[in-house]
Amino acid sequence: MPPKVRSPKKQSQDLSESVSVSRTSTRNTGSPSSLPSSSSGNVNQFASPQKNNTSMIAYVHQLSPPRRNKKNTMDYSTLLLQTEDTTKEALCYSKNKRPLLNDSQTSRTPIKLQRFTFTEDGAKLVINDMTNISQPLPTECKFQFQPPAAKSYPNLTIDGIKRSSNDGDLVTFAGKLLHQANSTLVGTKNLRMADAIFGETTGTITVSLWAEFIQAVQVGKVYQIAPLQVKTWNGVKKLSSTPGSLFTEVSHQTQLNEIPLTHGMPDSNESTTTVLTGVSINSVHSVETYFHCVNCGRRMAHATAAKFIQCQRCGAHMKTQKCQRQLCARLVVQSGEEQVQLTAFEDVLKQLFPDLGATSETGLAEMILDIDSVSVTYNSDSRIIQNFSIFEK
């Protein structure tokens, strides 16, 4: 039988790969290997964005729905890979490879990964269009599917969230759903969102519910939710659902079940404003010029010299000159020993400075700081100034 002869094209390809391996000082042994734990001190060898010549056998867990990156240039999914001796966070940037990962997760069968890369810090494995995903031989996979241990998030009360949590913190929270607003479409991808008010024995808090979570809850029910992300809006702490949030209805917490739906809700006749008289302005945090969308009326990007602009809320395109231009100042006033951060919009700023048409952002900041003492009335929840005047002794 005559020997097999490889084509020149195949020989060239093999030679190219051989040179590549030599340059990177990486040898492909051909045997399956799993990713070592980050505690092994070997992470840096995987930090290179170049092709990785090792292979990995893994089970897929926690594959997220596709989401948009911060630069709004591509979709990606997050996932967790269970190898023989560790687990590894991963990112999938390939639309074609995601169904293979989903099939593996659904059927609980292992996959064999080749030609994958890592993020620059080596913390996460990256799957892209160059990555090869196949089914390993029975002799290559020597471990069984194991559900990952559930992550633990601090279980906080509403009072604890407002006092000690920071923006971006992930928390566990249990409370009764007291009110849920109608949903609205948000952003260029028209994601559906609804604000809900949850209450427990220490107070109430607003939770932004996204997508499928809007229909998953019912007013009057008690839920334990994990994780929720802490957000701050106009100085007020809020919570927001995440793609991995789990809502569990609980009935055994008698205290929460007995909370009335009116718990913590302001009376319709009760004032929610605060009045400060004769206070000084410590600083002007920022002065911004922005536009209002002609379609949905929402605030858009900062002022721009571009001829056209797109609303990030409703996705509409429009001429910049047709948008209403507005000014907004964020300032800090000194009330006794307390510093209060407040927001003043253009209608309120005109109570002090009637003609703002040609005023620059820097000029407005200097005009505000030039006032010795002011009286302000503001909304206690949103910290938005409603009345603004110079205090005369």
N, C-alpha and C positions, 0 to 999 in steps of 0.2 A: 504493500500500500504506500503510495507516494506521500512524502511529508507535506504537511499543510504549509502554504506560503502566505504570509501576511501581506496585505496590499501596501504600497508605498504610503498611502494616506494614513493607514493604521499605524505604520512604523513611525511616521512623522508625529502622529498624535502621541504615541507612547514616549517618543523622545522628548517632546515638549513637556509632558507630565513629569518625566524623569528629571529634567532640568529644574522644573518648578519645585519638586520635592527637595532637590539638592540645595537650592537657594534658601529655602526656608528651614533647612536642617530638620525636616520632619520626615520620618520613615513610616510608610503604611505597611503594617504587618499583615493586613488582610484578615485579622481575627477580630471578632466583635469586642468592643470595649465600652464600658459605661463611664459616664462623666464622674470624676472624683468629687467628693464633697468639697465645698468652698473652704472648709476648715483644714484641708490638706496643704494649703499654701501654694497650690499649683494653678491658681486662677489666671495668672498673668500669661501663661502660655496659650490661653484660649482667647486673649483679648484682641488679637489681630483680626481685622476685618477680612483678611484673605481666606481663601478656601481652606476648610479643615479636612484633613485626609483620614481622620478617624471615623468610626461608625458608632452608632449608639442604638441599643435596644431599649424601648421604653413603652409604657402605657400612657395614654392621654387622659388628663383630668381637667375639669374646670375650663373648657374651651368657651371663650366669651363670644357673643355676637360681634360682627364686624363693627368697628367704631372708627371715627375720623381722627387723624392725628392733629396736633395743635396747629401745625402750619397749613392745615386744610389741603394737603396735597395727595394723600393716599389713605386707604382703609387698612386696618390691621386688626388682629385678634390676639388676645392673651391666652395662655394655657399653662398647665403644669405638667411636666414630664416625670413619671416615676421610673427610675432606673433600678438596677439590682441593689444598689447600696445607698441611694439618696434620691431626692427630688430636685427638680430644676425648673425655675421659671423660664418661660419661652415666649417669643413673639412671632406671629405668622404674618408676613407681608404678601403672601401669595394667594390670590383669589382661587387659583386652580388646585392648590394643595390643601386648602381648608376643608373641602368635602372628605378628603382622605383621613384627615385628623378627626373629623366628626364621626365618620364610620368606625374608626378605631375606638373612640370613646363610647359610642353607643353599643358596640358589640363586645367591649372589654377585651379586645385582642391587641397584642403588641404590634409595634411597627419598628422598622429598621430605618434609621436616618443616616444619610451620607451627604457630604458636601454642604454641611451647615456652617454657620458662622456664629460669632458672639458679638455682643455690644462691646464698645471700647473698654468699658471697665470690667468686662468678663462676667458681669452679674447675670446676664440673661442670654439664652441661646436664641439665635435668629434663623427662622425658616423663610426662604425666599424661593423665587422661581428656579434657581439653580439647585436647590436641595432635592435629593432623591429620597422618596419615601416608598418603601417596599415591605413585604411581609417576610419576617425572618424565618429561617428554617427551624423546625422543632428542636434541633440540637443547639441552636444559638440562644434560645431564651430559657434560662434556668430559674426563673422566679415567677411568682404569681401576681395577679392583679390585687392591689391593696388600696382601698379608698383612703385618700389623704386625710390626715387628722384635721379636724375643723379648727380654723384660726380663732383665737380668743381675742376679743376686744373688750376694753374696760366697760363695765356696766355702770352707767352714770344716771343720776336723777337729772331732772331739768335744771334744778338749781346748781348742781355740780357742773353741768355742761356750760351754763352761762358764766360761772365763776372761774373755772379752772381749765377749760378746753381751749385749744388754739385752732385757727383756720387749717383745714385739711385733716384734722384728727378723725380717726375712725372709731366709732363708739357703738356699744349696745344700749338699747333703750327700750323700756316697756311703758306703754301708756294707752289711754283710751282715746279713740278717734271721736272728737267732739264736733268737728265741722270740716267739710270738704268743698272747696270752690270749684266752679266749672273749669274744665281743662282748656288750655290755649295752645296754639302752635308756636314753637319757639325756634329761632335760628334758621339758617339757610336750608337745613335738612328737614325743616318742619317737624321737629320732635314735639310730642305732646307732653304737656306738663300741667299739674294741678297742685295748688298749695292746699295743705290740710293742717288743721290745728289739733294737736294731741295734748292731753292733759294727764297729770298725775298729782300726787299729794303736795308736791312742792311748786306747782305752777303749770303754765302752758307754754307751748313752743310750736312754731311753724315748721312743717316738714314738706319739702318739695317732692312730690311724687312724679316719677317719670314713666312714660310708656306703659308697660303691662301692669305696673303696680297701681295705676289709677283705678282699674277695675277689680283689683285683688283685695281691696279693703271695703269695709262697710261702717258707716257712722254708727256709734254706739257699741262697737266691739273693742276688745282689749287685745293689743298685739305686742309681742316682743320682736324687735327688729334688729338685725345685725348683718353687715355693718351699715351705719349711717355716717355720712360725712358732715363735719361741722363747717358751716359757712358764716361769714359776717357780712351783713348788708346794712349800710347806713348806721354802723355801730351796734347793730342788734344781732345776736347769735341766732342762727337758724340751723336746720338739718336738711340733708338732701339724700334721697335714695341713690344707690350705686348699682351698676349692672349686676353685682354679686349679692345685693341685699336679699335677706330671707325674712319674710313676714310670717310669724307663727301666731295664730290666734290662741289666747290663753283664757281659761275660764275660772281657774282656781284662785286668782288674786282678787279676793272679795273687796278690798279697799278700792281697787281701781274700777271694778265693776259698778260700785255704788256711787262713783263720781257722777254728778248731774251733767247733762250736756251744756248747761250754762256756766259750768265751772271756769272761773278765771276770765270769762268774757266781760268786757266793759259794758256797763249799762248804757242804753242809748242816750240817756240824759247826762251821763257822767263825763266830765271833761278829761281829756287825755293830753292836755297841754301843760307846759311848764313855763312860767314867767320868771325871767331874771332881769333885775333892775340895777343899773349902775355898775355893770361889769366891764372889765377891760378885755381887749382882744390880744391874746398872747402871741398868736402867729396865724399866718394864712398858709394852710397846708398845700393848697393848689388852687389855681384858677384855670378852668377849662372852657374852651369854645367848641361846641358840637352842633349837630344838625338833628332835626326831627324828620322822620320818614313821612313823605306825603301820602303813603298808602296806609300804614298802620299807626302812625303817630308816635312810634317808639323812638327813643334816643338812638342815634347811630354813632359813627366814628367821629373823632375829633375833626376840627375844621381842616379842609384840604383844598389845594389849588386845582385839583383834578376837575375836569368838566363834568364827569359822571361819577355817581356813587351808588353802591349797593347796600341795602339794608340787611344786616346780619340776622335780623329777627324774622322778617317775612320773605326775604329773598328778592324783593322788588328792586329793579334798576331805575334810576331817575337822574334828571339833570340836577347838579349841585345847586344851581341858582334858584331852583324852585323850592328848595328845602328851607324851612324856618330855622334861622340861626339863633342859638341860645348861649348864655353865659352861666356858669356855675362856679361858686366859690366854696371851698371847704376850709373852715377856720376853727380855731380853738379859743374859747373864752375861759377866763378864770372866775370861778364862782366860789368864794371862800378859799378852802384848801383843795377844791376839786377842779380839775380841768375837764371841760365838756367840749367834745368835737361835734360841730354842727355843719349843716349844709344850707347854703342860700342860693336859690335860683334867681333868674334875671328879674322876675316880677317883684321879688322882695328886695333885691339889690337896688331897684329903681326907687324904692321908698327912701333910700339914702342919696342915690345919685340918679336923678331923673334922666340925664342924657348920657347913655352908655354907647351910643352908636359908633363912635370912633375911638373908644377906649381900648387900649391893648391889655393883654392879660397881666403883664407886669405892672402897667399903670394902675389897673384896678386893685391889685394886691397892695400897692403903696397907698392908694386912697383909703382902703379899709384900715390899714395899720396906722394911718395918720389920725384916726379918731381916738380920743382919749377914753371915752366911756360910752357904752351903749345899753339900751334895753332891748331884750329879745323875748319873743314868745315862740315856742317851738313844740312840735309834736313829740311827746315823751317816748313813743315807740320808734319812729323813723328818724328822729333828731333833725327834722327839716324845719327851718325857720319859717314862721308864718307872718310875723310882724317884726320889723327891724327899725329902730330909731335911735337918734343921738340922745344920750342922757344929759340933761342940763340940770346942774346942781342948783 
